[in-house]
Each structure stands twice: as C-alpha cells, then as structure tokens.
C-alpha cells in the first residue's frame, strides 16, 4: 500500500469469531473494502497535532478481564507477558529470562528477568506472575488455553507451572500480560510496559515511563487518549482523524461506513478457515473422496479473489508463517490432478449426488468463500450447494451433525494443539472423525522435543486422511491515518510489536 490517499471509503464491522468463544485481539471488522485509486498528482498529507488512541474510561484496562475491543490496543502498551508471539507466531522470552522443562513431571520452571519494575517503581515478583496466571485460569479470555495447568507456584524469582499432560509448546501460551498483584480491581492495574496511564493539562494520556526495563526508544513520549463509549464513537473518531489507529478484521460482518485517508498493515494470526466433512455420511467415510476434494481447492486464488489477500493460503492446519509448517509437503494446485483423483475415488461416473455445504450467513466473505469452493468442487459426481444459516441455526446444525460439509473458522492456540479439531471426541470435531493413528500422532507432537518433525508426521497423516480441508489463516489488520505513523510491524496481539521501529509523524509546532 502506498502512502498516498488510497482508501477513500473503508467499511468497518464488528468482529465475529466462529467456533472460538472469544477474541483476544481484533476488535473491529471490515468488509467490502472499495479502493479508489489516487489521482496522479501528489496530495498533501494532513498530519495530526497529537497521536491519539481510543479508550473506554469506564471500563477496566486489566488485560485479563477487560472486554474485547476498545481497551486492548491501549492495554498492549501498559502490560507485558512472560513471552511474546513474534510475527512468525513463535514465542520469544520477555519478562521470562529463561526456563526449563521436566518431561517426566510435565513441569516448567520460569526464571524471571532481573531488574524489571512496575510503573509504580516496585519490583516484579514471581508472586505477581503466579497471581495473574491463576486469575487467567478462570477468565473467559484465557481459561481454554490454560486448561492443562494443574498448579502454579511462586518462588524467589521463579514461577513453577505443572501441567496435567505433556506440552512442549506451552511457552507459546504464556503471552498473557502480567499485572501487579493487588491492583487488579483497579480500572488501571499496574503494569511493567513502556507506557503508563496519566492525566495532564491535555487530558487522559499514555506517557513514556522512566525505568522501563527494556530501555529502548519509543516513537513518542505522549499518546493522547480519546474517550469512546462504543464502536460507533470509535469509527466516527477514526474517520475524522481524532484518533489515528485501530485494529480490524477486514473480512468480517455487519458493515459500518467510515471515511478518510486510511492505510493498513496486516498481521498473521492463528485463525484457521477450513472445510469440514461429516464423516458419518457414507460418501465421506472414504478418505480417497475427502483427499480428492482437497485437490480441487485453489487456495491462493480463493485468498486473492474472495478474501482480498487478507489471509495466508494453507494446506495444513498450522500457519504457513510458522517454522512448524511443512512447506516441502505442499502440493501445487492442478485441475488435472483433481480430476484424476476424483476418478480414482469413484466420483467421476456420472451418477450425480447433491450435497450441502453449511456456512454462517452473517459473514458475506465466508459465504462467498463457500460458494467459490462449492462451484470448484462440483465438476464431477458430487454437486455441492451452499446453505447459509443464521449463527444460532448454523452452530446447532454442527452440534447435531446435521450437515454434509461446512465452512468453519477456529482460533487455534499458538502451541498448535489440533486435538480439539481432529482428535477423537474433540470439542470442535463436528464431523465425528476418529483415527487411532492420528490420536497417537497428536500425543507424540504434544510431548515431542523435535516439534517440527512431529508436526510434519502429523500433517502427513492429516493430508492422507483429510478429515478437514484447511483453506487459509486469516489476518488481522492495523488501520491508521495515512502518514501519521510508519514502521509498524504488528503481531496478532500487539499493534506496536516492534515499538522502537515505529515513527510517529506530527505537525510541526
């Protein structure tokens, strides 16, 4: 995207995350993003006098319990976790200096970084970390990812976490922001981050704190905060450039119009979009049929044409940006290969059978994706019709097994635990698929020292059996006033991930 005035109209929408329960990061969605090309002549970019973010003054900023949406961008500048997920969705130690793992007892020992202080000057302690993790265990946002945790204890600069079962990827789950124990009931708990909430003559703001342990540069010393009671207010403020940055899912639902000179940067996520089979249906009990249909998906074209490029095409249920993705096992799309596989599977005999592909009707992007897939896979004996249902009916049909195929979405955990999706009896295994070899490979991956090799073996089995057809991993986007900030390299949870590389451009006084 250029720095000219590329976006003359931006349609934004409220986020809907399928099959996941809640979102941790992206608050606003957008769809139908029409781009009007800029005139050839250069236009003068109008810079803000101050860089501003939205926040809800009556809602808590506690990163464990705050509502999804407005508060999360501000919260990301106030609080930090033991680990951070980088742009490849890999965990990087942050408040944690080092750690060890005992596979015999499933026990992790995390040694905290020395010299870290909270914004009130007090030292970060293991008790603070343990208290946050215990709260997170019962929170809506983090309880699912911490379901394996059997106990958490604090020592002298050391936090010990014992799991109920093996998980060599557990550090990926510990980007949970830490707050000072005893301050969590405040609307603004005390954190260790690069900024602190303050009030000055200009109003409520974030100010760069002295004594931040990372001691790296920040793009600006003061970030203004603009009170917003709801998303309509946020969108109005963003359109009028009273605020300069929001996060969004650009393939969402329920459009709301905002105008202005807007640019964006995408960040990869763990959100998988896929086609699921009802393997209780006779036709889908044959893995050759499922595998053949997988060869009919031109994922790159779907991402480009239907999702406007806001996703990463994926043949396996792990993000292509992850080092665990078995890229060498990918198969190039070929219609001839699809046709041959359908014939081999006995699906090119001319005996037509009509099947239904369910999709949630509230999201036009997913409906379009389902229609694209149905058309692509209907050249032979299996003719697929799309049935778009309201959310409640859609989820009820999945839970009851009343479907042939469905277009689904799930926010996977960053340890790439696929057991809920493809394991026997998994909570998201709506198709009822069961395979002892896959269950063994899932367990082997969870305990593996060489996680890449274990994931490769697991993905090979999934490609062979095709209980689901991965389509892509969707992106979340950081939208900002054109010209107001450069150097953004956001992650799924942190719009300002590489804070020292960000440059904020303001009007000269």
Secondary structure as UniProt FT lines:
FT   STRAND          7..14
FT   TURN            18..20
FT   STRAND          28..30
FT   STRAND          52..55
FT   TURN            57..58
FT   TURN            63..65
FT   HELIX           71..78
FT   STRAND          80..81
FT   STRAND          83..85
FT   TURN            87..88
FT   STRAND          91..93
FT   STRAND          96..102
FT   TURN            103..106
FT   STRAND          107..112
FT   TURN            114..115
FT   TURN            119..120
FT   HELIX           126..137
FT   TURN            140..148
FT   STRAND          149..154
FT   STRAND          158..163
FT   TURN            168..169
FT   HELIX           170..173
FT   STRAND          177..178
FT   TURN            181..182
FT   TURN            184..185
FT   TURN            187..188
FT   STRAND          195..200
FT   TURN            201..202
FT   STRAND          203..208
FT   TURN            210..211
FT   TURN            213..214
FT   STRAND          222..227
FT   HELIX           231..239
FT   TURN            240..241
FT   STRAND          245..249
FT   TURN            250..251
FT   STRAND          255..277
FT   TURN            279..280
FT   HELIX           282..285
FT   HELIX           287..295
FT   HELIX           299..305
FT   TURN            308..309
FT   STRAND          311..313
FT   TURN            320..321
FT   TURN            323..324
FT   HELIX           327..329
FT   HELIX           335..344
FT   TURN            345..346
FT   STRAND          353..360
FT   TURN            361..362
FT   HELIX           364..376
FT   STRAND          382..389
FT   HELIX           391..400
FT   STRAND          405..411
FT   TURN            414..415
FT   HELIX           419..422
FT   TURN            424..425
FT   TURN            427..428
FT   TURN            430..431
FT   HELIX           436..447
FT   HELIX           451..465
FT   STRAND          468..481
FT   TURN            482..484
FT   STRAND          485..486
FT   TURN            495..498
FT   HELIX           499..501
FT   STRAND          503..504
//
